[in-house]
Amino acid sequence: MKSIRVDPAAGTVRVEGGCTWGDVDHATYPFGLSVPTGFLSTTGVGGLTLGGGLGYLTRRYGLTIDNLLAVDMVLANGRFVTASTEEHKDLFWAVRGGGGNFGVITSFLFQGRPVSTVYGGPMFWEMEDAATVMRAWRDLILNGSHDINGWFGFHTVPPVEMFPAEHHLKKMAVITWCYTGDPTEAEQIFAPIRALAPIAMDFAGPIPLPALQSLFDGLYPPGLQWYWNADFFTELSDEVVDLHIKHAAQLPTVHSTMHLYPINGAAHQVGENDTAWSFREANFAQVIVGVDPDPANNERMIRWSKTYWGALHPYSAGGAYVNMIMDEGQNRIEAAYRSNYPRLAQIKACYDPSNLFRVNQNIKPAMG
Ligand SMILES: Cc1cc2nc3c(=O)[nH]c(=O)nc-3n(C[C@H](O)[C@H](O)[C@H](O)COP(=O)(O)OP(=O)(O)OC[C@H]3O[C@@H](n4cnc5c(N)ncnc54)[C@H](O)[C@@H]3O)c2cc1C
């Protein structure tokens, strides 16, 4: 189920359930359109959208679910329905963040956005400058134009040709930018950022959005060992910044990382009970990720990820992005939805009373 149909007049994009975001970018770019999606092109449209969907356009156009107009779906009883703000409104509310709990989506109808070439790409700084850069990034994300997006990360520089050999295997602070405003102003906007501290490597410049959205695909091919822990944050105090630097200095493998994604701007223009995604006041989604090809390293990277997460968790907003938690128990699922959980459980009881769709971050059908 890989069909995609772009309606250039309406600016909408109909995507079948089997597509990846790379498929969508491939179809929409020739029309000068983009659907707000994630930071890699290999993720599936289905799971990413149903959990919420955060990416380079979140601050400008909201989460992926904020750009969803309707879904066609097969319910647990085999019935085929369309859910939108007009039909099966409760179901449409639930699928915008409630994951694969309510049925199988056969197609998604999205509002495309007029984004084509942006100014973006990664900038790398030495760890000794990480605190300065992270604090400045935090302030920019909290106060800057919604056209400026950029996720903050700690990475080990892979030993590959595109990076100068003197930086290979160094731990560094990275911001990968995406600026969607007036391209003639981009250099001026990034001048103060480039002046924050000496930049070790600077790859930012004009780039087609599909290229930016697939820039890191090669770093995370299928088949790697993954372990991750997540949380939402409303604030990032200087104390939290210092804790990040302490734990990031111990990244256990080349693929392991910590990312902080902005989830404010346009995503805050939707109320916390308007869709199943509850944390509309949170500003950052944090994920600490242990990744490596070799299972022999699992124990080491899991220990690092848990310790790092545990140090930061007391400062968090109390819940996490459902698409970035693991099998962490019912409390963590309910914490992700907060006051929206009881309504989700009611809708689940109505559409899937026997919990057929339960291999997921499961919302249990409400009793009685
Ligand atoms: C390398 C990597 C990068 C990521 N980057 C981002 C990112 O930038 N932004 C972001 O928001 N998230 C990101 N994620 C998290 C991602 O959103 C989740 O892993 C998500 O579950 C992926 O969905 P999928 O369809 O690819 O996976 P799948 O494993 O196919 O699906 C996951 C679950 O979603 C449900 N589901 C999927 N398709 C359907 C459907 N058609 N109908 C009903 N239910 C369905 C099912 O419950 C399924 O078990 C990333 C994950 C990885 C591994």
The ligand as a Gaussian input file, in Angstrom:
#p B3LYP/6-31G(d) Opt

LIG

0 1
 C       15.808000       5.730000      13.487000
 C       14.567000       6.345000      14.021000
 C       14.332000       7.707000      13.852000
 C       13.153000       8.286000      14.329000
 N       12.934000       9.624000      14.136000
 C       11.759000      10.164000      14.529000
 C       11.462000      11.527000      14.263000
 O       12.258000      12.248000      13.684000
 N       10.279000      12.017000      14.647000
 C        9.345000      11.246000      15.294000
 O        8.269000      11.750000      15.607000
 N        9.600000       9.964000      15.580000
 C       10.793000       9.405000      15.213000
 N       11.065000       8.096000      15.492000
 C       10.096000       7.327000      16.271000
 C        9.023000       6.795000      15.348000
 O        7.992000       7.745000      15.262000
 C        8.471000       5.461000      15.893000
 O        9.511000       4.507000      15.935000
 C        7.312000       4.976000      15.059000
 O        6.683000       3.911000      15.745000
 C        7.758000       4.519000      13.682000
 O        6.641000       4.129000      12.950000
 P        6.765000       3.023000      11.772000
 O        5.473000       3.044000      11.059000
 O        8.035000       3.268000      11.043000
 O        7.001000       1.701000      12.612000
 P        6.179000       0.362000      12.728000
 O        7.013000      -0.508000      13.614000
 O        5.770000      -0.122000      11.390000
 O        4.878000       0.813000      13.491000
 C        4.916000       1.116000      14.857000
 C        3.518000       0.959000      15.422000
 O        2.675000       1.982000      14.883000
 C        1.388000       1.462000      14.629000
 N        1.120000       1.574000      13.184000
 C        2.001000       1.716000      12.175000
 N        1.360000       1.836000      10.997000
 C        0.044000       1.775000      11.265000
 C       -1.152000       1.855000      10.477000
 N       -1.111000       2.018000       9.151000
 N       -2.348000       1.735000      11.109000
 C       -2.410000       1.549000      12.432000
 N       -1.330000       1.475000      13.239000
 C       -0.122000       1.589000      12.655000
 C        1.373000       0.027000      15.104000
 O        0.933000       0.029000      16.461000
 C        2.838000      -0.357000      15.048000
 O        3.162000      -1.363000      15.964000
 C       12.218000       7.494000      15.024000
 C       12.465000       6.122000      15.197000
 C       13.629000       5.559000      14.713000
 C       13.878000       4.093000      14.932000

